[in-house]
Amino acid sequence: MDNVYAIGDVVFIESDLYPKGYPQLANVAIDQSKNVAINFIRLVNNKQPPRFHYINKGSMTTVGRNKAVVDLAIPKLTFHGFFTWFIWMALHLFLLIGVKNRIVVFINRTYKYITRKQSLALLFLNINSVKN
Ligand SMILES: Cc1cc2nc3c(=O)[nH]c(=O)nc-3n(C[C@H](O)[C@H](O)[C@H](O)COP(=O)(O)OP(=O)(O)OC[C@H]3O[C@@H](n4cnc5c(N)ncnc54)[C@H](O)[C@@H]3O)c2cc1C
């Protein structure tokens, strides 16, 4: 369709580096949002929009309660441990939009960390209501 643009999880883009499409990650969606914004400006100015290329900066994940692993792609560096977990937490808060969100998430996570409460979100589907 002309003049319809999609970004994020709903998009499948094949590239040489990612023949099965880009991973469904927040980083990809964020980078695509910046790319589409630049493309809109270029289109308004009658310029060709450049093709999107994802640059993987790396991954990080938590392991257990107090540890995390960071695998940086540029520069190629891997580190882990308690300090890495601290970086993971700080970066997640920093990436949230808005001071209010950061404070709320910080309080929420601190509470869950201290009380060891696991949040499990389950969606219960009432089959009968679907049939009707
Ligand atoms: C459990 C879980 C953990 C994840 N962990 C990570 C992680 O650690 N790191 C990472 O990088 N990525 C992670 N992801 C993936 C990441 O969340 C997605 O890749 C990212 O959110 C995609 O962004 P998006 O804008 O494409 O879609 P979304 O963030 O899903 O945004 C789509 C928005 O559209 C809204 N919407 C849907 N339908 C309509 C409609 N009809 N009208 C109006 N609004 C509508 C939705 O409510 C939603 O707000 C995780 C995903 C899940 C489910």
The ligand as an SDF file (V2000), in Angstrom:
LIG
                    3D

 53 58  0  0  0  0  0  0  0  0999 V2000
    7.2360  -10.7000   27.9660 C   0  0  0  0  0  0  0  0  0  0  0  0
    8.0670   -9.9250   26.9960 C   0  0  0  0  0  0  0  0  0  0  0  0
    9.3740   -9.5860   27.3510 C   0  0  0  0  0  0  0  0  0  0  0  0
   10.1520   -8.8710   26.4640 C   0  0  0  0  0  0  0  0  0  0  0  0
   11.4220   -8.5370   26.8380 N   0  0  0  0  0  0  0  0  0  0  0  0
   12.1900   -7.8050   26.0300 C   0  0  0  0  0  0  0  0  0  0  0  0
   13.4870   -7.4030   26.4210 C   0  0  0  0  0  0  0  0  0  0  0  0
   13.9650   -7.7160   27.5030 O   0  0  0  0  0  0  0  0  0  0  0  0
   14.2110   -6.6690   25.5510 N   0  0  0  0  0  0  0  0  0  0  0  0
   13.7180   -6.2910   24.3440 C   0  0  0  0  0  0  0  0  0  0  0  0
   14.4110   -5.5770   23.6020 O   0  0  0  0  0  0  0  0  0  0  0  0
   12.4840   -6.6500   23.9390 N   0  0  0  0  0  0  0  0  0  0  0  0
   11.6940   -7.4090   24.7430 C   0  0  0  0  0  0  0  0  0  0  0  0
   10.4400   -7.7820   24.3510 N   0  0  0  0  0  0  0  0  0  0  0  0
    9.9890   -7.4170   23.0060 C   0  0  0  0  0  0  0  0  0  0  0  0
    9.5480   -5.9660   22.9800 C   0  0  0  0  0  0  0  0  0  0  0  0
    8.5810   -5.7320   23.9960 O   0  0  0  0  0  0  0  0  0  0  0  0
    8.9200   -5.6860   21.6010 C   0  0  0  0  0  0  0  0  0  0  0  0
    9.8140   -6.0560   20.5850 O   0  0  0  0  0  0  0  0  0  0  0  0
    8.5930   -4.2060   21.4520 C   0  0  0  0  0  0  0  0  0  0  0  0
    7.7200   -3.7730   22.4740 O   0  0  0  0  0  0  0  0  0  0  0  0
    7.9550   -3.9590   20.0840 C   0  0  0  0  0  0  0  0  0  0  0  0
    7.4810   -2.6340   20.0130 O   0  0  0  0  0  0  0  0  0  0  0  0
    6.2420   -2.2730   19.1150 P   0  0  0  0  0  0  0  0  0  0  0  0
    6.1120   -0.7850   19.2330 O   0  0  0  0  0  0  0  0  0  0  0  0
    6.4060   -2.8740   17.7710 O   0  0  0  0  0  0  0  0  0  0  0  0
    5.0120   -3.0080   19.7490 O   0  0  0  0  0  0  0  0  0  0  0  0
    4.3470   -2.8100   21.1870 P   0  0  0  0  0  0  0  0  0  0  0  0
    5.3430   -2.3470   22.1930 O   0  0  0  0  0  0  0  0  0  0  0  0
    3.6240   -4.0950   21.4160 O   0  0  0  0  0  0  0  0  0  0  0  0
    3.3380   -1.6170   20.9770 O   0  0  0  0  0  0  0  0  0  0  0  0
    2.1720   -1.7590   20.2320 C   0  0  0  0  0  0  0  0  0  0  0  0
    1.1340   -0.8730   20.8730 C   0  0  0  0  0  0  0  0  0  0  0  0
   -0.0110   -0.8080   20.0230 O   0  0  0  0  0  0  0  0  0  0  0  0
   -1.1550   -0.8980   20.8250 C   0  0  0  0  0  0  0  0  0  0  0  0
   -2.2360   -1.4010   19.9780 N   0  0  0  0  0  0  0  0  0  0  0  0
   -2.4540   -2.6570   19.5270 C   0  0  0  0  0  0  0  0  0  0  0  0
   -3.5620   -2.7120   18.7710 N   0  0  0  0  0  0  0  0  0  0  0  0
   -4.0510   -1.4520   18.7360 C   0  0  0  0  0  0  0  0  0  0  0  0
   -5.1930   -0.8570   18.1020 C   0  0  0  0  0  0  0  0  0  0  0  0
   -6.0170   -1.5510   17.3610 N   0  0  0  0  0  0  0  0  0  0  0  0
   -5.3760    0.4600   18.2930 N   0  0  0  0  0  0  0  0  0  0  0  0
   -4.5360    1.2080   19.0290 C   0  0  0  0  0  0  0  0  0  0  0  0
   -3.4530    0.6980   19.6510 N   0  0  0  0  0  0  0  0  0  0  0  0
   -3.2180   -0.6170   19.5090 C   0  0  0  0  0  0  0  0  0  0  0  0
   -0.7710   -1.8560   21.9450 C   0  0  0  0  0  0  0  0  0  0  0  0
   -1.5960   -1.6630   23.0730 O   0  0  0  0  0  0  0  0  0  0  0  0
    0.6640   -1.3900   22.2250 C   0  0  0  0  0  0  0  0  0  0  0  0
    0.7220   -0.3600   23.1710 O   0  0  0  0  0  0  0  0  0  0  0  0
    9.6450   -8.4930   25.2160 C   0  0  0  0  0  0  0  0  0  0  0  0
    8.3190   -8.8280   24.8710 C   0  0  0  0  0  0  0  0  0  0  0  0
    7.5510   -9.5430   25.7470 C   0  0  0  0  0  0  0  0  0  0  0  0
    6.1390   -9.9040   25.3660 C   0  0  0  0  0  0  0  0  0  0  0  0
  1  2  1  0
  2  3  1  0
  2 52  2  0
  3  4  2  0
  4  5  1  0
  4 50  1  0
  5  6  2  0
  6  7  1  0
  6 13  1  0
  7  8  2  0
  7  9  1  0
  9 10  1  0
 10 11  2  0
 10 12  1  0
 12 13  2  0
 13 14  1  0
 14 15  1  0
 14 50  1  0
 15 16  1  0
 16 17  1  0
 16 18  1  0
 18 19  1  0
 18 20  1  0
 20 21  1  0
 20 22  1  0
 22 23  1  0
 23 24  1  0
 24 25  2  0
 24 26  1  0
 24 27  1  0
 27 28  1  0
 28 29  2  0
 28 30  1  0
 28 31  1  0
 31 32  1  0
 32 33  1  0
 33 34  1  0
 33 48  1  0
 34 35  1  0
 35 36  1  0
 35 46  1  0
 36 37  1  0
 36 45  1  0
 37 38  2  0
 38 39  1  0
 39 40  1  0
 39 45  2  0
 40 41  1  0
 40 42  2  0
 42 43  1  0
 43 44  2  0
 44 45  1  0
 46 47  1  0
 46 48  1  0
 48 49  1  0
 50 51  2  0
 51 52  1  0
 52 53  1  0
M  END
$$$$
